[in-house]
Amino acid sequence: MIFRSYMKELRFHADNGVWRVAFAFDPQRKAILLAAGNKSGVSERRFYRQLIDKADERFDTHLDRLKDERSSR
């Protein structure tokens, strides 16, 4: 799976394995944590498809909120 061009991935070790966190920078240059998970026990393709889909949806929601805030000023 390929992350969208705006999306990045952090990896960190926890007691139960390596976790992945999808994040992106919004237009205000703030890092937004979008989705995280531990892919152990799940196929890599399925894990990343679900992570990316969830992250995309959440980032779109965040961008819509920013747009609404700007238009209400």
PDB file of N, CA, C and O in Angstrom:
ATOM      1  N   MET A   1       0.827  -1.182   0.000  1.00  0.00           N
ATOM      2  CA  MET A   1       0.000   0.000   0.000  1.00  0.00           C
ATOM      3  C   MET A   1       0.873   1.248   0.000  1.00  0.00           C
ATOM      4  O   MET A   1       1.938   1.278   0.616  1.00  0.00           O
ATOM      5  N   ILE A   2       0.422   2.239  -0.675  1.00  0.00           N
ATOM      6  CA  ILE A   2       1.150   3.501  -0.745  1.00  0.00           C
ATOM      7  C   ILE A   2       0.329   4.555  -0.020  1.00  0.00           C
ATOM      8  O   ILE A   2      -0.862   4.722  -0.280  1.00  0.00           O
ATOM      9  N   PHE A   3       0.978   5.257   0.887  1.00  0.00           N
ATOM     10  CA  PHE A   3       0.302   6.352   1.567  1.00  0.00           C
ATOM     11  C   PHE A   3       0.045   7.473   0.580  1.00  0.00           C
ATOM     12  O   PHE A   3       0.783   7.635  -0.392  1.00  0.00           O
ATOM     13  N   ARG A   4      -0.982   8.234   0.823  1.00  0.00           N
ATOM     14  CA  ARG A   4      -1.238   9.415   0.011  1.00  0.00           C
ATOM     15  C   ARG A   4      -0.046  10.345   0.163  1.00  0.00           C
ATOM     16  O   ARG A   4       0.690  10.255   1.146  1.00  0.00           O
ATOM     17  N   SER A   5       0.150  11.226  -0.790  1.00  0.00           N
ATOM     18  CA  SER A   5       1.354  12.062  -0.775  1.00  0.00           C
ATOM     19  C   SER A   5       1.448  12.939   0.472  1.00  0.00           C
ATOM     20  O   SER A   5       2.550  13.273   0.909  1.00  0.00           O
ATOM     21  N   TYR A   6       0.313  13.312   1.046  1.00  0.00           N
ATOM     22  CA  TYR A   6       0.331  14.170   2.229  1.00  0.00           C
ATOM     23  C   TYR A   6       0.472  13.377   3.522  1.00  0.00           C
ATOM     24  O   TYR A   6       0.734  13.959   4.575  1.00  0.00           O
ATOM     25  N   MET A   7       0.303  12.070   3.461  1.00  0.00           N
ATOM     26  CA  MET A   7       0.277  11.248   4.665  1.00  0.00           C
ATOM     27  C   MET A   7       1.649  10.652   4.965  1.00  0.00           C
ATOM     28  O   MET A   7       2.376  10.248   4.058  1.00  0.00           O
ATOM     29  N   LYS A   8       1.984  10.606   6.227  1.00  0.00           N
ATOM     30  CA  LYS A   8       3.254  10.035   6.684  1.00  0.00           C
ATOM     31  C   LYS A   8       2.959   8.951   7.712  1.00  0.00           C
ATOM     32  O   LYS A   8       1.835   8.815   8.196  1.00  0.00           O
ATOM     33  N   GLU A   9       3.994   8.186   8.031  1.00  0.00           N
ATOM     34  CA  GLU A   9       3.832   7.106   8.996  1.00  0.00           C
ATOM     35  C   GLU A   9       4.939   7.169  10.044  1.00  0.00           C
ATOM     36  O   GLU A   9       6.118   7.308   9.717  1.00  0.00           O
ATOM     37  N   LEU A  10       4.544   7.064  11.291  1.00  0.00           N
ATOM     38  CA  LEU A  10       5.481   6.904  12.402  1.00  0.00           C
ATOM     39  C   LEU A  10       5.386   5.469  12.881  1.00  0.00           C
ATOM     40  O   LEU A  10       4.315   4.863  12.841  1.00  0.00           O
ATOM     41  N   ARG A  11       6.504   4.930  13.331  1.00  0.00           N
ATOM     42  CA  ARG A  11       6.501   3.588  13.929  1.00  0.00           C
ATOM     43  C   ARG A  11       7.131   3.690  15.307  1.00  0.00           C
ATOM     44  O   ARG A  11       8.124   4.390  15.506  1.00  0.00           O
ATOM     45  N   PHE A  12       6.539   2.984  16.248  1.00  0.00           N
ATOM     46  CA  PHE A  12       7.134   2.948  17.579  1.00  0.00           C
ATOM     47  C   PHE A  12       6.903   1.575  18.190  1.00  0.00           C
ATOM     48  O   PHE A  12       5.927   0.889  17.886  1.00  0.00           O
ATOM     49  N   HIS A  13       7.825   1.199  19.054  1.00  0.00           N
ATOM     50  CA  HIS A  13       7.741  -0.091  19.734  1.00  0.00           C
ATOM     51  C   HIS A  13       6.952   0.064  21.025  1.00  0.00           C
ATOM     52  O   HIS A  13       7.164   1.003  21.792  1.00  0.00           O
ATOM     53  N   ALA A  14       6.045  -0.865  21.248  1.00  0.00           N
ATOM     54  CA  ALA A  14       5.278  -0.934  22.489  1.00  0.00           C
ATOM     55  C   ALA A  14       5.426  -2.356  23.021  1.00  0.00           C
ATOM     56  O   ALA A  14       6.031  -3.206  22.367  1.00  0.00           O
ATOM     57  N   ASP A  15       4.887  -2.609  24.180  1.00  0.00           N
ATOM     58  CA  ASP A  15       5.009  -3.938  24.786  1.00  0.00           C
ATOM     59  C   ASP A  15       4.491  -5.048  23.881  1.00  0.00           C
ATOM     60  O   ASP A  15       5.015  -6.162  23.887  1.00  0.00           O
ATOM     61  N   ASN A  16       3.462  -4.736  23.107  1.00  0.00           N
ATOM     62  CA  ASN A  16       2.839  -5.780  22.289  1.00  0.00           C
ATOM     63  C   ASN A  16       3.220  -5.706  20.813  1.00  0.00           C
ATOM     64  O   ASN A  16       2.506  -6.255  19.973  1.00  0.00           O
ATOM     65  N   GLY A  17       4.320  -5.048  20.476  1.00  0.00           N
ATOM     66  CA  GLY A  17       4.778  -5.031  19.087  1.00  0.00           C
ATOM     67  C   GLY A  17       5.063  -3.640  18.570  1.00  0.00           C
ATOM     68  O   GLY A  17       5.177  -2.678  19.330  1.00  0.00           O
ATOM     69  N   VAL A  18       5.176  -3.560  17.261  1.00  0.00           N
ATOM     70  CA  VAL A  18       5.458  -2.291  16.589  1.00  0.00           C
ATOM     71  C   VAL A  18       4.139  -1.699  16.100  1.00  0.00           C
ATOM     72  O   VAL A  18       3.392  -2.345  15.364  1.00  0.00           O
ATOM     73  N   TRP A  19       3.867  -0.487  16.510  1.00  0.00           N
ATOM     74  CA  TRP A  19       2.657   0.211  16.099  1.00  0.00           C
ATOM     75  C   TRP A  19       2.979   1.188  14.987  1.00  0.00           C
ATOM     76  O   TRP A  19       4.093   1.706  14.903  1.00  0.00           O
ATOM     77  N   ARG A  20       2.005   1.434  14.139  1.00  0.00           N
ATOM     78  CA  ARG A  20       2.119   2.410  13.070  1.00  0.00           C
ATOM     79  C   ARG A  20       1.076   3.498  13.289  1.00  0.00           C
ATOM     80  O   ARG A  20      -0.069   3.213  13.636  1.00  0.00           O
ATOM     81  N   VAL A  21       1.482   4.744  13.083  1.00  0.00           N
ATOM     82  CA  VAL A  21       0.579   5.880  13.218  1.00  0.00           C
ATOM     83  C   VAL A  21       0.606   6.658  11.910  1.00  0.00           C
ATOM     84  O   VAL A  21       1.666   7.091  11.459  1.00  0.00           O
ATOM     85  N   ALA A  22      -0.556   6.832  11.307  1.00  0.00           N
ATOM     86  CA  ALA A  22      -0.671   7.659  10.108  1.00  0.00           C
ATOM     87  C   ALA A  22      -0.934   9.090  10.560  1.00  0.00           C
ATOM     88  O   ALA A  22      -1.788   9.336  11.412  1.00  0.00           O
ATOM     89  N   PHE A  23      -0.187  10.037   9.978  1.00  0.00           N
ATOM     90  CA  PHE A  23      -0.395  11.437  10.308  1.00  0.00           C
ATOM     91  C   PHE A  23      -0.191  12.284   9.066  1.00  0.00           C
ATOM     92  O   PHE A  23       0.363  11.830   8.064  1.00  0.00           O
ATOM     93  N   ALA A  24      -0.650  13.524   9.152  1.00  0.00           N
ATOM     94  CA  ALA A  24      -0.481  14.464   8.048  1.00  0.00           C
ATOM     95  C   ALA A  24      -0.402  15.865   8.629  1.00  0.00           C
ATOM     96  O   ALA A  24      -0.837  16.113   9.754  1.00  0.00           O
ATOM     97  N   PHE A  25       0.156  16.771   7.850  1.00  0.00           N
ATOM     98  CA  PHE A  25       0.188  18.175   8.228  1.00  0.00           C
ATOM     99  C   PHE A  25      -0.961  18.879   7.523  1.00  0.00           C
ATOM    100  O   PHE A  25      -1.145  18.733   6.314  1.00  0.00           O
ATOM    101  N   ASP A  26      -1.731  19.643   8.289  1.00  0.00           N
ATOM    102  CA  ASP A  26      -2.848  20.369   7.691  1.00  0.00           C
ATOM    103  C   ASP A  26      -2.349  21.692   7.103  1.00  0.00           C
ATOM    104  O   ASP A  26      -1.167  22.009   7.230  1.00  0.00           O
ATOM    105  N   PRO A  27      -3.222  22.465   6.465  1.00  0.00           N
ATOM    106  CA  PRO A  27      -2.795  23.732   5.861  1.00  0.00           C
ATOM    107  C   PRO A  27      -2.196  24.728   6.858  1.00  0.00           C
ATOM    108  O   PRO A  27      -1.457  25.633   6.469  1.00  0.00           O
ATOM    109  N   GLN A  28      -2.515  24.560   8.134  1.00  0.00           N
ATOM    110  CA  GLN A  28      -1.939  25.430   9.167  1.00  0.00           C
ATOM    111  C   GLN A  28      -0.603  24.887   9.673  1.00  0.00           C
ATOM    112  O   GLN A  28      -0.028  25.418  10.623  1.00  0.00           O
ATOM    113  N   ARG A  29      -0.117  23.831   9.032  1.00  0.00           N
ATOM    114  CA  ARG A  29       1.146  23.168   9.361  1.00  0.00           C
ATOM    115  C   ARG A  29       1.140  22.519  10.744  1.00  0.00           C
ATOM    116  O   ARG A  29       2.173  22.430  11.408  1.00  0.00           O
ATOM    117  N   LYS A  30      -0.016  22.077  11.157  1.00  0.00           N
ATOM    118  CA  LYS A  30      -0.140  21.328  12.406  1.00  0.00           C
ATOM    119  C   LYS A  30      -0.170  19.849  12.064  1.00  0.00           C
ATOM    120  O   LYS A  30      -0.847  19.434  11.123  1.00  0.00           O
ATOM    121  N   ALA A  31       0.565  19.056  12.831  1.00  0.00           N
ATOM    122  CA  ALA A  31       0.552  17.607  12.623  1.00  0.00           C
ATOM    123  C   ALA A  31      -0.734  17.045  13.220  1.00  0.00           C
ATOM    124  O   ALA A  31      -1.067  17.326  14.372  1.00  0.00           O
ATOM    125  N   ILE A  32      -1.446  16.259  12.440  1.00  0.00           N
ATOM    126  CA  ILE A  32      -2.704  15.665  12.863  1.00  0.00           C
ATOM    127  C   ILE A  32      -2.534  14.151  12.873  1.00  0.00           C
ATOM    128  O   ILE A  32      -2.302  13.544  11.827  1.00  0.00           O
ATOM    129  N   LEU A  33      -2.649  13.537  14.057  1.00  0.00           N
ATOM    130  CA  LEU A  33      -2.591  12.077  14.151  1.00  0.00           C
ATOM    131  C   LEU A  33      -3.944  11.539  13.706  1.00  0.00           C
ATOM    132  O   LEU A  33      -4.981  11.933  14.240  1.00  0.00           O
ATOM    133  N   LEU A  34      -3.933  10.643  12.735  1.00  0.00           N
ATOM    134  CA  LEU A  34      -5.176  10.228  12.090  1.00  0.00           C
ATOM    135  C   LEU A  34      -5.644   8.831  12.461  1.00  0.00           C
ATOM    136  O   LEU A  34      -6.833   8.618  12.697  1.00  0.00           O
ATOM    137  N   ALA A  35      -4.736   7.889  12.515  1.00  0.00           N
ATOM    138  CA  ALA A  35      -5.108   6.500  12.813  1.00  0.00           C
ATOM    139  C   ALA A  35      -3.857   5.750  13.232  1.00  0.00           C
ATOM    140  O   ALA A  35      -2.748   6.094  12.823  1.00  0.00           O
ATOM    141  N   ALA A  36      -4.043   4.722  14.050  1.00  0.00           N
ATOM    142  CA  ALA A  36      -2.901   3.928  14.506  1.00  0.00           C
ATOM    143  C   ALA A  36      -3.322   2.480  14.659  1.00  0.00           C
ATOM    144  O   ALA A  36      -4.502   2.170  14.819  1.00  0.00           O
ATOM    145  N   GLY A  37      -2.337   1.606  14.607  1.00  0.00           N
ATOM    146  CA  GLY A  37      -2.638   0.199  14.809  1.00  0.00           C
ATOM    147  C   GLY A  37      -1.391  -0.653  14.837  1.00  0.00           C
ATOM    148  O   GLY A  37      -0.305  -0.222  14.451  1.00  0.00           O
ATOM    149  N   ASN A  38      -1.574  -1.872  15.302  1.00  0.00           N
ATOM    150  CA  ASN A  38      -0.521  -2.876  15.354  1.00  0.00           C
ATOM    151  C   ASN A  38      -0.882  -3.921  14.309  1.00  0.00           C
ATOM    152  O   ASN A  38      -1.936  -4.550  14.408  1.00  0.00           O
ATOM    153  N   LYS A  39      -0.027  -4.116  13.310  1.00  0.00           N
ATOM    154  CA  LYS A  39      -0.408  -5.002  12.215  1.00  0.00           C
ATOM    155  C   LYS A  39      -0.087  -6.468  12.456  1.00  0.00           C
ATOM    156  O   LYS A  39      -0.286  -7.290  11.561  1.00  0.00           O
ATOM    157  N   SER A  40       0.402  -6.816  13.632  1.00  0.00           N
ATOM    158  CA  SER A  40       0.695  -8.227  13.887  1.00  0.00           C
ATOM    159  C   SER A  40      -0.596  -9.043  13.831  1.00  0.00           C
ATOM    160  O   SER A  40      -1.618  -8.652  14.394  1.00  0.00           O
ATOM    161  N   GLY A  41      -0.532 -10.163  13.152  1.00  0.00           N
ATOM    162  CA  GLY A  41      -1.684 -11.033  13.028  1.00  0.00           C
ATOM    163  C   GLY A  41      -2.638 -10.672  11.903  1.00  0.00           C
ATOM    164  O   GLY A  41      -3.659 -11.335  11.725  1.00  0.00           O
ATOM    165  N   VAL A  42      -2.323  -9.632  11.140  1.00  0.00           N
ATOM    166  CA  VAL A  42      -3.173  -9.186  10.034  1.00  0.00           C
ATOM    167  C   VAL A  42      -2.299  -9.089   8.789  1.00  0.00           C
ATOM    168  O   VAL A  42      -1.121  -8.744   8.884  1.00  0.00           O
ATOM    169  N   SER A  43      -2.858  -9.386   7.638  1.00  0.00           N
ATOM    170  CA  SER A  43      -2.063  -9.257   6.415  1.00  0.00           C
ATOM    171  C   SER A  43      -1.670  -7.794   6.216  1.00  0.00           C
ATOM    172  O   SER A  43      -2.439  -6.885   6.529  1.00  0.00           O
ATOM    173  N   GLU A  44      -0.476  -7.586   5.695  1.00  0.00           N
ATOM    174  CA  GLU A  44       0.030  -6.225   5.498  1.00  0.00           C
ATOM    175  C   GLU A  44      -0.886  -5.430   4.583  1.00  0.00           C
ATOM    176  O   GLU A  44      -1.182  -4.269   4.861  1.00  0.00           O
ATOM    177  N   ARG A  45      -1.333  -6.033   3.507  1.00  0.00           N
ATOM    178  CA  ARG A  45      -2.201  -5.349   2.542  1.00  0.00           C
ATOM    179  C   ARG A  45      -3.510  -4.892   3.211  1.00  0.00           C
ATOM    180  O   ARG A  45      -3.941  -3.752   3.038  1.00  0.00           O
ATOM    181  N   ARG A  46      -4.125  -5.793   3.969  1.00  0.00           N
ATOM    182  CA  ARG A  46      -5.384  -5.461   4.645  1.00  0.00           C
ATOM    183  C   ARG A  46      -5.175  -4.383   5.707  1.00  0.00           C
ATOM    184  O   ARG A  46      -5.967  -3.447   5.816  1.00  0.00           O
ATOM    185  N   PHE A  47      -4.107  -4.524   6.485  1.00  0.00           N
ATOM    186  CA  PHE A  47      -3.826  -3.553   7.537  1.00  0.00           C
ATOM    187  C   PHE A  47      -3.698  -2.145   6.964  1.00  0.00           C
ATOM    188  O   PHE A  47      -4.346  -1.213   7.442  1.00  0.00           O
ATOM    189  N   TYR A  48      -2.855  -1.993   5.932  1.00  0.00           N
ATOM    190  CA  TYR A  48      -2.626  -0.660   5.376  1.00  0.00           C
ATOM    191  C   TYR A  48      -3.851  -0.123   4.650  1.00  0.00           C
ATOM    192  O   TYR A  48      -4.098   1.083   4.680  1.00  0.00           O
ATOM    193  N   ARG A  49      -4.620  -0.983   4.002  1.00  0.00           N
ATOM    194  CA  ARG A  49      -5.844  -0.523   3.345  1.00  0.00           C
ATOM    195  C   ARG A  49      -6.786   0.081   4.385  1.00  0.00           C
ATOM    196  O   ARG A  49      -7.336   1.161   4.170  1.00  0.00           O
ATOM    197  N   GLN A  50      -6.973  -0.604   5.502  1.00  0.00           N
ATOM    198  CA  GLN A  50      -7.865  -0.099   6.549  1.00  0.00           C
ATOM    199  C   GLN A  50      -7.301   1.161   7.196  1.00  0.00           C
ATOM    200  O   GLN A  50      -8.041   2.113   7.445  1.00  0.00           O
ATOM    201  N   LEU A  51      -6.001   1.175   7.469  1.00  0.00           N
ATOM    202  CA  LEU A  51      -5.369   2.341   8.091  1.00  0.00           C
ATOM    203  C   LEU A  51      -5.500   3.566   7.194  1.00  0.00           C
ATOM    204  O   LEU A  51      -5.865   4.646   7.660  1.00  0.00           O
ATOM    205  N   ILE A  52      -5.204   3.399   5.911  1.00  0.00           N
ATOM    206  CA  ILE A  52      -5.261   4.520   4.973  1.00  0.00           C
ATOM    207  C   ILE A  52      -6.694   5.003   4.783  1.00  0.00           C
ATOM    208  O   ILE A  52      -6.941   6.209   4.760  1.00  0.00           O
ATOM    209  N   ASP A  53      -7.633   4.083   4.648  1.00  0.00           N
ATOM    210  CA  ASP A  53      -9.035   4.488   4.481  1.00  0.00           C
ATOM    211  C   ASP A  53      -9.524   5.296   5.680  1.00  0.00           C
ATOM    212  O   ASP A  53     -10.175   6.328   5.520  1.00  0.00           O
ATOM    213  N   LYS A  54      -9.205   4.819   6.876  1.00  0.00           N
ATOM    214  CA  LYS A  54      -9.628   5.523   8.092  1.00  0.00           C
ATOM    215  C   LYS A  54      -8.932   6.887   8.194  1.00  0.00           C
ATOM    216  O   LYS A  54      -9.567   7.887   8.528  1.00  0.00           O
ATOM    217  N   ALA A  55      -7.644   6.921   7.908  1.00  0.00           N
ATOM    218  CA  ALA A  55      -6.887   8.170   7.982  1.00  0.00           C
ATOM    219  C   ALA A  55      -7.398   9.182   6.958  1.00  0.00           C
ATOM    220  O   ALA A  55      -7.546  10.362   7.278  1.00  0.00           O
ATOM    221  N   ASP A  56      -7.667   8.736   5.739  1.00  0.00           N
ATOM    222  CA  ASP A  56      -8.208   9.633   4.709  1.00  0.00           C
ATOM    223  C   ASP A  56      -9.532  10.242   5.145  1.00  0.00           C
ATOM    224  O   ASP A  56      -9.748  11.447   5.010  1.00  0.00           O
ATOM    225  N   GLU A  57     -10.406   9.406   5.663  1.00  0.00           N
ATOM    226  CA  GLU A  57     -11.715   9.887   6.104  1.00  0.00           C
ATOM    227  C   GLU A  57     -11.563  10.929   7.217  1.00  0.00           C
ATOM    228  O   GLU A  57     -12.221  11.969   7.193  1.00  0.00           O
ATOM    229  N   ARG A  58     -10.710  10.649   8.169  1.00  0.00           N
ATOM    230  CA  ARG A  58     -10.519  11.578   9.290  1.00  0.00           C
ATOM    231  C   ARG A  58      -9.850  12.872   8.844  1.00  0.00           C
ATOM    232  O   ARG A  58     -10.185  13.945   9.346  1.00  0.00           O
ATOM    233  N   PHE A  59      -8.908  12.783   7.904  1.00  0.00           N
ATOM    234  CA  PHE A  59      -8.245  13.996   7.426  1.00  0.00           C
ATOM    235  C   PHE A  59      -9.228  14.856   6.632  1.00  0.00           C
ATOM    236  O   PHE A  59      -9.232  16.079   6.771  1.00  0.00           O
ATOM    237  N   ASP A  60     -10.054  14.230   5.810  1.00  0.00           N
ATOM    238  CA  ASP A  60     -11.082  14.979   5.077  1.00  0.00           C
ATOM    239  C   ASP A  60     -12.023  15.691   6.043  1.00  0.00           C
ATOM    240  O   ASP A  60     -12.378  16.849   5.820  1.00  0.00           O
ATOM    241  N   THR A  61     -12.429  15.011   7.111  1.00  0.00           N
ATOM    242  CA  THR A  61     -13.298  15.617   8.120  1.00  0.00           C
ATOM    243  C   THR A  61     -12.607  16.810   8.774  1.00  0.00           C
ATOM    244  O   THR A  61     -13.224  17.855   8.979  1.00  0.00           O
ATOM    245  N   HIS A  62     -11.340  16.653   9.095  1.00  0.00           N
ATOM    246  CA  HIS A  62     -10.575  17.742   9.707  1.00  0.00           C
ATOM    247  C   HIS A  62     -10.502  18.946   8.764  1.00  0.00           C
ATOM    248  O   HIS A  62     -10.714  20.082   9.188  1.00  0.00           O
ATOM    249  N   LEU A  63     -10.203  18.697   7.495  1.00  0.00           N
ATOM    250  CA  LEU A  63     -10.111  19.793   6.527  1.00  0.00           C
ATOM    251  C   LEU A  63     -11.458  20.489   6.350  1.00  0.00           C
ATOM    252  O   LEU A  63     -11.508  21.710   6.205  1.00  0.00           O
ATOM    253  N   ASP A  64     -12.544  19.725   6.361  1.00  0.00           N
ATOM    254  CA  ASP A  64     -13.881  20.324   6.266  1.00  0.00           C
ATOM    255  C   ASP A  64     -14.156  21.231   7.460  1.00  0.00           C
ATOM    256  O   ASP A  64     -14.727  22.311   7.302  1.00  0.00           O
ATOM    257  N   ARG A  65     -13.754  20.800   8.649  1.00  0.00           N
ATOM    258  CA  ARG A  65     -13.949  21.635   9.848  1.00  0.00           C
ATOM    259  C   ARG A  65     -13.155  22.931   9.750  1.00  0.00           C
ATOM    260  O   ARG A  65     -13.651  23.999  10.107  1.00  0.00           O
ATOM    261  N   LEU A  66     -11.921  22.834   9.264  1.00  0.00           N
ATOM    262  CA  LEU A  66     -11.111  24.043   9.100  1.00  0.00           C
ATOM    263  C   LEU A  66     -11.768  25.005   8.114  1.00  0.00           C
ATOM    264  O   LEU A  66     -11.796  26.215   8.337  1.00  0.00           O
ATOM    265  N   LYS A  67     -12.289  24.457   7.035  1.00  0.00           N
ATOM    266  CA  LYS A  67     -12.950  25.272   6.015  1.00  0.00           C
ATOM    267  C   LYS A  67     -14.183  25.952   6.599  1.00  0.00           C
ATOM    268  O   LYS A  67     -14.423  27.132   6.342  1.00  0.00           O
ATOM    269  N   ASP A  68     -14.968  25.209   7.386  1.00  0.00           N
ATOM    270  CA  ASP A  68     -16.163  25.771   8.018  1.00  0.00           C
ATOM    271  C   ASP A  68     -15.802  26.879   8.998  1.00  0.00           C
ATOM    272  O   ASP A  68     -16.488  27.899   9.063  1.00  0.00           O
ATOM    273  N   GLU A  69     -14.727  26.686   9.760  1.00  0.00           N
ATOM    274  CA  GLU A  69     -14.289  27.705  10.718  1.00  0.00           C
ATOM    275  C   GLU A  69     -13.874  28.982  10.001  1.00  0.00           C
ATOM    276  O   GLU A  69     -14.190  30.081  10.459  1.00  0.00           O
ATOM    277  N   ARG A  70     -13.176  28.848   8.892  1.00  0.00           N
ATOM    278  CA  ARG A  70     -12.736  30.026   8.142  1.00  0.00           C
ATOM    279  C   ARG A  70     -13.920  30.771   7.539  1.00  0.00           C
ATOM    280  O   ARG A  70     -13.940  32.002   7.527  1.00  0.00           O
ATOM    281  N   SER A  71     -14.900  30.034   7.041  1.00  0.00           N
ATOM    282  CA  SER A  71     -16.045  30.688   6.396  1.00  0.00           C
ATOM    283  C   SER A  71     -16.985  31.338   7.409  1.00  0.00           C
ATOM    284  O   SER A  71     -17.749  32.232   7.043  1.00  0.00           O
ATOM    285  N   SER A  72     -16.950  30.913   8.672  1.00  0.00           N
ATOM    286  CA  SER A  72     -17.833  31.496   9.688  1.00  0.00           C
ATOM    287  C   SER A  72     -17.229  32.725  10.353  1.00  0.00           C
ATOM    288  O   SER A  72     -17.872  33.350  11.197  1.00  0.00           O
ATOM    289  N   ARG A  73     -16.034  33.069   9.995  1.00  0.00           N
ATOM    290  CA  ARG A  73     -15.388  34.257  10.604  1.00  0.00           C
ATOM    291  C   ARG A  73     -15.827  35.529   9.959  1.00  0.00           C
ATOM    292  O   ARG A  73     -15.380  36.606  10.352  1.00  0.00           O
TER     293      ARG A  73
END
